Amino acid sequence: MHGTCMATKTISLRIEAYDRLRQARLRPDESFSDVVLRARWDTVPLTAGELLASVRERGPGYSAEGLAAVEALKASDRAPRDKWSP
């Protein structure tokens, strides 16, 4: 009996790219291959009209709770300390 064999390819990533890939996982057991296959790789950017049509068709990309969380973070955000001031 033979096990399932999956072809693999070794790649090199900068740490920043690895961190972004790791953060994109929806579940801790999701593989990096699953994340990459789930990603959208649009070759042509959307026009404003296409984006509007997409939102009307599929609905907003963020929930009301998600937007409220972003607004709360924005409200609590402060400007960075001026490193040139004594």
C-alpha positions in Angstrom: 0.0 0.0 0.0 1.3 3.4 -0.9 0.7 6.6 1.0 -0.3 9.8 -0.6 2.7 11.6 -2.0 2.6 15.3 -2.5 5.1 17.1 -4.6 7.0 19.9 -2.7 9.1 22.8 -3.7 11.5 24.6 -1.3 11.4 28.4 -1.4 13.2 31.2 0.3 11.3 34.1 1.9 12.4 37.2 3.7 11.3 37.2 7.3 8.7 39.9 6.7 7.1 37.8 3.9 7.2 34.7 6.2 5.5 36.7 9.0 2.8 38.0 6.7 2.2 34.5 5.4 2.0 33.1 8.9 -0.4 35.8 10.0 -2.7 35.1 7.0 -3.5 31.6 8.3 -7.1 31.3 9.4 -6.5 28.4 11.7 -3.3 27.2 13.5 -3.4 23.9 11.5 -3.8 25.6 8.1 -0.8 25.0 5.9 1.2 27.7 4.1 0.1 26.0 0.8 -3.5 26.5 1.8 -2.9 30.2 2.5 -1.2 30.7 -0.8 -3.9 28.8 -2.7 -6.6 30.9 -0.9 -4.9 34.2 -1.9 -6.1 36.3 -4.8 -3.5 37.2 -7.3 -5.2 39.8 -9.5 -3.1 40.8 -12.4 -5.2 43.8 -13.4 -6.3 46.3 -10.8 -10.0 46.9 -10.4 -11.5 50.1 -11.6 -13.6 52.1 -9.1 -16.7 51.0 -11.0 -15.7 47.3 -10.8 -15.0 47.6 -7.1 -18.4 49.2 -6.5 -20.1 46.5 -8.5 -18.2 43.8 -6.5 -19.3 45.4 -3.2 -22.9 45.6 -4.3 -22.8 42.0 -5.5 -20.9 40.4 -2.5 -21.5 42.9 0.2 -18.9 44.8 2.2 -15.6 43.0 2.9 -15.7 43.8 6.6 -18.4 43.2 9.2 -19.8 46.1 11.3 -17.9 44.7 14.3 -14.7 44.7 12.4 -15.1 48.3 11.2 -16.1 49.3 14.8 -12.8 47.7 16.0 -10.8 49.6 13.5 -12.5 52.9 14.4 -11.8 52.2 18.1 -8.1 51.6 17.4 -7.9 54.8 15.3 -9.5 56.8 18.1 -6.9 55.5 20.6 -4.0 56.0 18.3 -1.5 58.7 19.2 1.2 60.4 17.1 4.6 58.9 17.7 7.0 60.7 20.1 9.1 63.3 18.3 12.6 61.8 18.4 14.1 65.2 17.7 12.7 66.9 20.8 14.7 66.7 24.0 
